């Protein structure tokens, strides 16, 4: 997080820099009001999270800077400081838009609290403003939280699309914010006063796709007790957002193509088509070109949608966005949950920035939500992100970690919301290692699906660890191991031989194995 220091006193600037670096903030220094305004209004202004502004400076003083920031709609929180702490100065600065006021020489802890509160208040105000704009359809590109140069390039392209009615196809992984880009395109266009209708194509039952999109007349089919106009007509004059458009079944693709080409829809049971005037924005997390080649998606429909493509990068390619997003989610969830959580520790931010985030922003949002619920102090740290820390390779000692682990006693192949963890395994229930696997490293509390480079581990490695764990867990009873893994004993022995574990057996298993190999007895 970058803090802009504006002061004509170089000694004071160095003191403030030293204090802010102690709390791991990035600092930028300007020695005049004019230089500060030039930075804030330029392309690097998006990097600034907070301003510490001296009130008494030659030429353009602090009050003048506050006035010009308000005129230019620069909504960065400002903390003013001066050697003269009279009440008149405080009132004037607050009325001019400052969020806090400190008197020179300010102490390190007082400055830290002031900066932290300013950042949190700014995040909460920004979230409330975004919610209102989203509901009213006026959400714009300035409301997108990003510090990444890659995302700024995406936004510049999307701004050009917003100035036109050209069909847009937004692609990207699940959870990267494709709908947010679509809403910003609508909110920045001439159609922002009209409806924004979002449709999840993957969530519609196949037999109801035509009715949902194009509408139906009363009595046109069993259960049609009322007339329904359909999403195309609902979006008339505004924007229709087709999310996960690649999931549409083949019959619906034909009808969608006709609706786009003709600018009209034919409701089920209607006698004549209905003209529609709407802006079409689509989104997908699939490779539609590959789907076209495989025959899963119509080529003619693809070229109708793929007129102005926009690709949103995954969160792992824009780590600069993580601190701002964390602060944004922290302020929102703390307010929703009624908890006085005000900050995230620098150690936790470093770990969050090092994680690869396969679920992107949606996963980060869920992780922060859970951290706020778990938090017992006014700051969330590593102990509130145990699974993320485990994936990055850092041990935590949170008192609530054991309670979370206790909810998943049995191995499972389903990943959690926070990390791709295969299973959480209780050490207290594990038996002594079987002799056949005693010399090999055993899985710890978690069995990760990713290697140190963040790539998916080979299936053979994961299978080997699961077999070793099962042998240990069931004390070398191979029949039970095979039954629990749902494979035959002969298959289990073949896998053990392939892993080089067949030369030895668990001592406690020798009698069980002998019994297994005896011919069956009949009464």
C-alpha positions as CSV (number, residue, x, y, z in Angstrom):
1,X,0.0,0.0,0.0
2,X,1.5,3.3,-1.1
3,X,1.3,6.4,1.1
4,X,2.0,9.9,-0.4
5,X,3.8,12.3,1.9
6,X,3.5,15.9,1.0
7,X,5.7,18.3,3.0
8,X,8.3,20.9,2.2
9,X,10.4,20.0,5.2
10,X,12.9,17.2,4.2
11,X,13.6,16.3,7.9
12,X,9.9,15.8,8.6
13,X,9.6,13.7,5.4
14,X,12.4,11.4,6.4
15,X,10.8,10.9,9.9
16,X,7.5,10.0,8.4
17,X,9.1,7.7,5.9
18,X,10.9,5.8,8.6
19,X,7.7,5.4,10.7
20,X,5.7,4.2,7.7
21,X,8.4,1.8,6.6
22,X,8.3,0.3,10.1
23,X,4.7,-0.7,9.4
24,X,5.6,-1.9,5.9
25,X,3.9,0.8,3.9
26,X,5.4,2.0,0.6
27,X,6.1,5.7,0.6
28,X,6.2,8.4,-2.1
29,X,7.4,11.9,-1.2
30,X,6.6,15.2,-2.9
31,X,7.8,18.6,-1.5
32,X,5.0,20.8,-2.8
33,X,1.2,20.9,-3.3
34,X,1.6,21.3,-7.1
35,X,3.8,18.2,-7.4
36,X,1.4,16.2,-5.3
37,X,-1.6,17.1,-7.5
38,X,0.4,16.3,-10.6
39,X,1.1,12.8,-9.3
40,X,-2.5,12.2,-8.1
41,X,-4.0,13.3,-11.4
42,X,-1.5,11.4,-13.5
43,X,-1.4,7.7,-14.5
44,X,0.5,6.8,-11.3
45,X,-2.2,8.3,-9.1
46,X,-4.1,5.0,-8.9
47,X,-1.2,3.6,-6.9
48,X,-1.8,6.0,-4.0
49,X,-3.9,4.7,-1.1
50,X,-3.6,7.6,1.3
51,X,-2.1,11.1,1.5
52,X,-0.3,12.7,4.5
53,X,-0.5,16.4,3.8
54,X,1.2,19.3,5.5
55,X,-1.1,22.3,5.9
56,X,1.6,25.0,5.8
57,X,3.6,25.0,2.6
58,X,4.7,27.8,0.2
59,X,2.7,28.6,-2.9
60,X,-0.1,26.0,-2.8
61,X,-0.8,25.1,0.8
62,X,-2.6,22.1,2.2
63,X,-6.0,23.7,2.2
64,X,-5.5,24.5,-1.5
65,X,-4.5,21.0,-2.3
66,X,-7.7,19.7,-0.6
67,X,-9.8,22.1,-2.5
68,X,-8.3,21.1,-5.9
69,X,-8.6,17.4,-5.0
70,X,-12.3,17.9,-4.4
71,X,-12.7,19.8,-7.7
72,X,-10.9,17.0,-9.6
73,X,-12.9,14.2,-7.9
74,X,-9.7,12.6,-6.5
75,X,-11.2,10.4,-3.7
76,X,-8.0,9.4,-1.9
77,X,-8.2,9.7,2.0
78,X,-6.1,12.6,3.3
79,X,-4.6,13.0,6.8
80,X,-3.4,16.6,7.4
81,X,-0.6,17.5,9.8
82,X,0.7,20.8,11.0
83,X,2.6,22.3,13.9
84,X,-0.3,24.4,14.9
85,X,-3.2,22.3,16.2
86,X,-5.8,24.9,16.8
87,X,-9.5,23.9,16.7
88,X,-10.1,26.3,13.7
89,X,-7.5,24.4,11.7
90,X,-9.0,21.1,12.5
91,X,-12.5,22.2,11.6
92,X,-11.4,23.8,8.3
93,X,-9.4,20.7,7.3
94,X,-12.3,18.3,8.0
95,X,-14.7,20.5,6.1
96,X,-12.3,20.6,3.2
97,X,-12.3,16.8,3.0
98,X,-9.6,15.5,5.4
99,X,-10.4,12.3,7.2
100,X,-8.0,12.8,10.2
101,X,-5.7,15.4,11.7
102,X,-2.3,15.0,13.5
103,X,-0.1,17.5,15.2
104,X,3.7,17.6,14.6
105,X,5.7,15.8,15.8
106,X,3.4,12.8,15.6
107,X,4.3,9.5,17.2
108,X,4.6,6.3,15.3
109,X,1.7,4.5,16.9
110,X,-0.6,7.5,16.5
111,X,0.3,7.8,12.8
112,X,-0.2,4.0,12.2
113,X,-3.7,4.1,13.8
114,X,-4.6,7.2,11.7
115,X,-3.4,5.6,8.4
116,X,-5.1,2.3,9.2
117,X,-8.4,4.0,10.1
118,X,-8.2,6.2,6.9
119,X,-7.7,3.1,4.7
120,X,-10.5,1.2,6.3
121,X,-12.9,4.1,6.2
122,X,-12.1,4.6,2.5
123,X,-12.6,0.9,1.7
124,X,-16.0,0.9,3.5
125,X,-17.2,4.1,1.8
126,X,-16.0,2.8,-1.6
127,X,-17.9,-0.5,-1.0
128,X,-21.1,1.3,-0.1
129,X,-20.8,3.6,-3.2
130,X,-20.2,0.5,-5.4
131,X,-23.2,-1.3,-4.0
132,X,-25.4,1.7,-4.7
133,X,-24.1,2.1,-8.3
134,X,-24.4,-1.6,-9.0
135,X,-28.1,-1.6,-7.9
136,X,-28.8,1.5,-10.0
137,X,-26.8,0.3,-13.0
138,X,-24.3,3.1,-12.9
139,X,-21.2,1.1,-11.8
140,X,-18.3,2.5,-13.8
141,X,-14.7,1.5,-14.5
142,X,-13.5,3.9,-11.8
143,X,-15.3,1.6,-9.3
144,X,-13.2,-1.4,-10.2
145,X,-10.6,-2.1,-7.5
146,X,-7.2,-2.6,-9.1
147,X,-3.6,-1.5,-8.8
148,X,-2.4,-3.8,-11.6
149,X,-1.0,-2.5,-14.9
150,X,-2.5,-5.6,-16.6
151,X,-6.0,-4.8,-15.4
152,X,-5.6,-1.1,-16.3
153,X,-4.9,-2.2,-19.8
154,X,-8.0,-4.4,-19.8
155,X,-10.1,-1.5,-18.5
156,X,-8.8,0.8,-21.2
157,X,-10.0,-1.7,-23.9
158,X,-13.3,-2.1,-22.1
159,X,-13.8,1.7,-22.0
160,X,-13.6,1.7,-25.8
161,X,-16.2,-1.0,-26.0
162,X,-18.5,0.9,-23.7
163,X,-18.6,3.9,-26.1
164,X,-20.1,1.6,-28.8
165,X,-22.9,-0.9,-29.1
166,X,-20.6,-3.6,-30.4
167,X,-21.1,-7.2,-29.0
168,X,-18.5,-8.0,-26.4
169,X,-17.3,-11.4,-25.3
170,X,-15.5,-11.4,-22.0
171,X,-13.3,-14.5,-21.3
172,X,-11.4,-15.5,-18.2
173,X,-11.2,-18.1,-15.4
174,X,-14.1,-18.5,-13.0
175,X,-14.1,-15.8,-10.3
176,X,-11.9,-13.2,-12.0
177,X,-14.7,-10.6,-12.2
178,X,-16.2,-10.9,-15.7
179,X,-19.6,-9.8,-14.6
180,X,-18.1,-6.7,-12.9
181,X,-16.5,-5.7,-16.3
182,X,-19.8,-6.3,-18.0
183,X,-21.6,-4.0,-15.5
184,X,-18.9,-1.4,-15.9
185,X,-19.4,-1.5,-19.7
186,X,-23.2,-1.0,-19.2
187,X,-22.7,1.7,-16.5
188,X,-20.3,3.7,-18.8
189,X,-22.5,3.5,-21.9
190,X,-25.4,5.5,-23.1
191,X,-27.7,2.7,-22.0
192,X,-26.9,3.0,-18.2
193,X,-30.4,4.4,-17.4
194,X,-31.9,1.2,-18.8
195,X,-31.9,-2.3,-17.3
196,X,-28.9,-4.5,-17.0
197,X,-30.2,-8.1,-17.2
198,X,-27.8,-10.9,-16.2
199,X,-28.5,-14.5,-17.2
200,X,-26.4,-17.6,-16.1
201,X,-26.7,-19.9,-19.1
202,X,-25.2,-22.8,-17.2
203,X,-27.9,-22.7,-14.5
204,X,-30.9,-22.8,-16.8
205,X,-32.7,-26.2,-17.3
206,X,-32.3,-27.3,-20.9
207,X,-36.1,-27.6,-21.4
208,X,-36.7,-24.1,-20.1
209,X,-33.9,-22.2,-21.9
210,X,-36.2,-20.9,-24.7
211,X,-38.9,-19.8,-22.3
212,X,-36.5,-18.0,-20.0
213,X,-34.6,-16.2,-22.8
214,X,-37.4,-15.5,-25.3
215,X,-40.6,-15.7,-23.1
216,X,-43.8,-17.7,-23.5
217,X,-47.5,-17.0,-23.8
218,X,-50.1,-18.1,-21.2
219,X,-51.2,-21.7,-21.8
220,X,-48.4,-22.4,-24.4
221,X,-47.3,-25.5,-22.5
222,X,-48.2,-27.4,-19.3
223,X,-47.5,-25.1,-16.3
224,X,-47.6,-21.9,-18.3
225,X,-50.2,-20.2,-16.2
226,X,-49.1,-16.7,-16.9
227,X,-47.4,-14.8,-19.7
228,X,-43.6,-14.4,-19.4
229,X,-41.8,-11.8,-21.6
230,X,-38.3,-13.3,-21.4
231,X,-34.9,-11.9,-20.7
232,X,-34.4,-10.4,-24.2
233,X,-37.5,-8.3,-23.8
234,X,-36.7,-7.4,-20.2
235,X,-33.3,-6.0,-21.4
236,X,-34.9,-4.0,-24.2
237,X,-33.1,-0.6,-24.3
238,X,-30.4,-1.8,-21.9
239,X,-27.8,-4.6,-21.8
240,X,-28.3,-8.4,-21.8
241,X,-25.4,-10.2,-20.1
242,X,-25.2,-13.9,-21.0
243,X,-22.8,-15.4,-18.4
244,X,-21.2,-18.8,-19.2
245,X,-22.6,-18.7,-22.7
246,X,-20.5,-21.7,-23.7
247,X,-22.8,-23.9,-21.6
248,X,-25.9,-23.3,-23.8
249,X,-27.2,-26.5,-25.4
250,X,-27.2,-26.9,-29.2
251,X,-30.9,-26.1,-29.8
252,X,-30.7,-22.9,-27.7
253,X,-27.6,-21.8,-29.7
254,X,-29.6,-21.9,-32.9
255,X,-32.4,-19.8,-31.5
256,X,-29.9,-17.4,-29.9
257,X,-28.2,-16.9,-33.3
258,X,-31.5,-16.1,-34.9
259,X,-32.4,-13.6,-32.2
260,X,-29.0,-11.8,-32.6
261,X,-29.2,-11.7,-36.4
262,X,-32.8,-10.6,-36.7
263,X,-33.1,-8.4,-33.7
264,X,-36.3,-10.2,-32.7
265,X,-37.5,-13.1,-30.6
266,X,-40.4,-15.4,-30.9
267,X,-41.9,-16.3,-27.5
268,X,-43.1,-19.9,-27.1
269,X,-46.7,-20.1,-28.3
270,X,-46.7,-16.6,-29.8
271,X,-48.2,-15.9,-33.3
272,X,-45.6,-13.3,-34.3
273,X,-42.1,-12.3,-33.3
274,X,-41.3,-9.4,-31.0
275,X,-38.7,-6.8,-31.9
276,X,-36.0,-6.2,-29.3
277,X,-33.3,-3.5,-28.9
278,X,-30.6,-4.5,-26.4
279,X,-26.8,-4.5,-26.1
280,X,-25.4,-8.0,-25.9
281,X,-22.4,-8.8,-23.6
282,X,-21.4,-12.4,-23.2
283,X,-18.9,-14.2,-20.9
284,X,-17.3,-17.6,-20.7
285,X,-14.6,-19.5,-18.8
286,X,-14.3,-22.0,-21.6
287,X,-12.1,-22.1,-24.7
288,X,-14.8,-21.5,-27.2
289,X,-12.4,-21.9,-30.2
290,X,-11.7,-25.4,-29.0
291,X,-15.4,-26.0,-28.5
292,X,-16.1,-24.9,-32.0
293,X,-13.4,-27.3,-33.4
294,X,-14.9,-30.1,-31.3
295,X,-18.4,-29.3,-32.5
296,X,-19.8,-28.3,-29.1
297,X,-20.4,-24.7,-30.1
298,X,-21.7,-23.3,-33.3
299,X,-19.1,-21.5,-35.4
300,X,-21.6,-19.0,-36.8
301,X,-22.8,-18.1,-33.3
302,X,-19.2,-17.8,-32.1
303,X,-18.4,-15.2,-34.7
304,X,-21.5,-13.3,-33.8
305,X,-20.4,-13.1,-30.1
306,X,-16.7,-12.8,-30.6
307,X,-16.7,-9.4,-32.2
308,X,-14.9,-7.5,-29.5
309,X,-13.1,-10.0,-27.2
310,X,-11.8,-9.0,-23.7
311,X,-9.7,-11.3,-21.6
312,X,-9.6,-10.8,-17.9
313,X,-6.3,-12.1,-16.3
314,X,-6.4,-14.4,-13.3
315,X,-5.6,-13.0,-9.8
316,X,-2.2,-14.9,-9.8
317,X,-1.1,-12.7,-12.7
318,X,-1.9,-9.4,-10.8
319,X,-0.7,-9.8,-7.2
320,X,-0.6,-6.0,-6.9
321,X,-4.4,-6.2,-6.6
322,X,-4.4,-8.5,-3.5
323,X,-3.8,-5.9,-0.7
324,X,-6.5,-3.5,-2.0
325,X,-9.0,-6.4,-2.5
326,X,-8.2,-7.7,1.0
327,X,-8.8,-4.3,2.5
328,X,-12.0,-3.9,0.5
329,X,-13.4,-7.3,1.6
330,X,-12.2,-6.8,5.2
331,X,-14.1,-3.5,5.6
332,X,-17.3,-5.0,4.0
333,X,-17.4,-8.2,6.0
334,X,-16.4,-6.5,9.3
335,X,-19.4,-4.1,8.9
336,X,-21.7,-6.9,7.9
337,X,-20.7,-9.2,10.8
338,X,-20.6,-6.3,13.3
339,X,-16.9,-7.0,14.3
340,X,-14.3,-4.4,15.0
341,X,-11.7,-5.9,12.6
342,X,-9.7,-3.1,11.3
343,X,-6.5,-4.4,9.6
344,X,-4.6,-7.4,8.2
345,X,-1.1,-8.0,9.4
346,X,1.9,-7.6,7.0
347,X,2.8,-11.3,7.4
348,X,-0.7,-12.4,6.4
349,X,-0.6,-10.0,3.4
350,X,2.7,-11.5,2.3
351,X,1.3,-15.0,2.4
352,X,-1.8,-14.1,0.6
353,X,0.3,-12.4,-2.1
354,X,2.4,-15.6,-2.5
355,X,-0.6,-17.9,-2.9
356,X,-1.7,-18.8,-6.4
357,X,-5.5,-18.4,-5.9
358,X,-7.0,-21.0,-8.3
359,X,-10.5,-19.7,-7.4
360,X,-9.4,-16.1,-8.1
361,X,-11.2,-13.1,-6.5
362,X,-14.2,-15.2,-5.4
363,X,-11.9,-17.5,-3.4
364,X,-10.1,-14.5,-1.9
365,X,-13.4,-13.0,-0.9
366,X,-14.4,-16.3,0.8
367,X,-11.1,-16.5,2.6
368,X,-11.3,-13.0,4.0
369,X,-15.0,-13.6,5.0
370,X,-13.9,-16.7,7.0
371,X,-10.9,-14.8,8.5
372,X,-13.2,-12.0,9.8
373,X,-15.5,-14.6,11.4
374,X,-12.5,-16.3,13.0
375,X,-10.8,-13.1,14.1
376,X,-10.5,-12.6,17.9
377,X,-8.7,-9.3,17.8
378,X,-8.9,-6.1,15.7
379,X,-6.5,-7.5,13.1
380,X,-6.5,-10.7,11.1
381,X,-3.2,-12.6,10.7
382,X,-1.8,-15.9,9.6
383,X,-3.8,-17.8,12.2
384,X,-7.0,-16.7,10.4
385,X,-5.7,-18.2,7.1
386,X,-4.4,-21.7,8.2
387,X,-5.1,-23.5,4.9
388,X,-3.6,-20.7,2.7
389,X,-0.5,-20.7,5.0
390,X,-0.2,-24.5,4.8
391,X,-0.3,-24.3,1.0
392,X,2.4,-21.7,0.9
393,X,4.4,-23.8,3.4
394,X,4.0,-21.9,6.6
395,X,2.8,-23.5,9.9
396,X,0.2,-21.7,12.0
397,X,-0.8,-22.2,15.6
398,X,-4.3,-20.9,15.6
399,X,-6.5,-22.3,18.5
400,X,-9.4,-22.6,16.1
401,X,-7.4,-24.6,13.5
402,X,-8.0,-27.9,15.2
403,X,-11.7,-27.2,15.4
404,X,-11.7,-26.6,11.6
405,X,-9.7,-29.8,10.9
406,X,-12.1,-31.8,13.1
407,X,-14.9,-31.2,10.7
408,X,-13.1,-33.2,8.0
409,X,-11.9,-36.5,9.5
410,X,-12.2,-38.7,6.4
411,X,-10.2,-38.3,3.3
412,X,-12.0,-36.5,0.5
413,X,-11.2,-35.5,-3.0
414,X,-13.2,-32.3,-2.9
415,X,-11.1,-29.1,-2.5
416,X,-12.0,-26.6,0.1
417,X,-13.1,-23.0,-0.6
418,X,-9.6,-21.7,0.3
419,X,-7.2,-24.2,-1.1
420,X,-6.9,-27.3,-3.1
421,X,-6.5,-29.6,-0.1
422,X,-7.4,-33.2,-0.7
423,X,-7.9,-34.3,2.8
424,X,-7.5,-33.3,6.5
425,X,-6.1,-36.2,8.5
426,X,-6.2,-36.5,12.3
427,X,-2.8,-37.4,13.7
428,X,-4.3,-38.7,16.9
429,X,-6.2,-41.5,15.2
430,X,-3.2,-42.6,13.0
431,X,-1.8,-46.0,14.0
432,X,2.0,-46.7,14.0
433,X,3.4,-46.9,10.5
434,X,3.3,-50.2,8.8
435,X,6.7,-51.7,8.2
436,X,6.3,-51.6,4.5
437,X,6.0,-47.8,4.5
438,X,7.9,-46.9,7.7
439,X,10.9,-45.7,5.7
440,X,8.9,-43.3,3.5
441,X,7.7,-39.8,4.4
442,X,4.1,-39.9,5.5
443,X,1.5,-37.2,4.7
444,X,1.1,-34.5,7.4
445,X,-2.1,-32.8,8.3
446,X,-3.0,-32.2,4.6
447,X,-2.4,-33.9,1.4
448,X,-1.8,-31.1,-1.2
449,X,-2.9,-31.3,-4.8
450,X,-0.2,-28.7,-5.9
451,X,3.5,-29.0,-5.9
452,X,6.0,-26.3,-4.8
453,X,5.8,-24.5,-8.2
454,X,2.0,-24.3,-7.9
455,X,1.3,-27.0,-10.5
456,X,-1.0,-29.9,-10.1
457,X,0.8,-33.0,-8.8
458,X,0.9,-36.2,-10.8
459,X,-1.9,-38.6,-10.0
460,X,0.6,-41.3,-9.2
461,X,2.2,-39.3,-6.4
462,X,-1.2,-38.4,-4.8
463,X,-2.3,-42.0,-5.1
464,X,0.9,-43.3,-3.5
465,X,0.5,-41.0,-0.5
466,X,-3.1,-42.0,-0.1
467,X,-2.2,-45.7,-0.1
468,X,0.6,-45.2,2.4
469,X,-1.8,-43.3,4.6
470,X,-4.5,-45.9,4.3
471,X,-2.0,-48.7,5.3
472,X,-0.9,-46.8,8.3
473,X,-4.5,-45.8,9.3
474,X,-5.8,-49.4,9.2
475,X,-2.7,-50.8,10.9
476,X,-1.6,-52.8,7.9
477,X,-4.8,-54.8,7.5
478,X,-4.7,-55.1,3.8
479,X,-8.2,-56.4,3.4
480,X,-9.6,-53.3,5.1
481,X,-7.3,-51.0,3.1
482,X,-8.5,-52.5,-0.2
483,X,-12.1,-52.3,0.9
484,X,-11.8,-48.7,2.0
485,X,-10.0,-47.7,-1.2
486,X,-12.7,-49.6,-3.1
487,X,-10.2,-51.7,-5.0
488,X,-9.4,-55.4,-5.1
489,X,-6.6,-56.9,-3.0
490,X,-4.7,-58.1,-6.1
491,X,-4.9,-54.5,-7.5
492,X,-3.6,-53.1,-4.2
493,X,-0.7,-55.6,-4.2
494,X,0.1,-54.6,-7.8
495,X,0.2,-50.9,-6.8
496,X,2.4,-51.7,-3.8
497,X,4.8,-53.6,-6.1
498,X,4.9,-50.7,-8.6
499,X,5.7,-48.3,-5.6
500,X,8.5,-50.7,-4.5
501,X,6.7,-51.5,-1.2
502,X,5.9,-55.2,-1.8
503,X,9.1,-56.6,-0.3
504,X,7.9,-56.0,3.2
505,X,4.6,-56.2,5.1
506,X,3.4,-54.7,8.3
507,X,4.1,-57.0,11.2
508,X,0.5,-56.9,12.3
509,X,-0.6,-57.9,8.8
510,X,1.2,-61.2,8.4
511,X,-1.6,-63.2,10.0
512,X,-4.3,-61.3,8.1
513,X,-2.6,-61.9,4.8
514,X,-2.2,-65.6,5.5
515,X,-5.9,-65.8,6.4
516,X,-6.8,-63.9,3.2
517,X,-4.9,-66.4,1.0
518,X,-6.4,-69.5,2.5
519,X,-9.1,-71.2,0.4
520,X,-12.7,-70.6,1.6
521,X,-14.2,-73.2,3.9
522,X,-17.7,-74.4,3.4
523,X,-20.0,-75.7,6.1
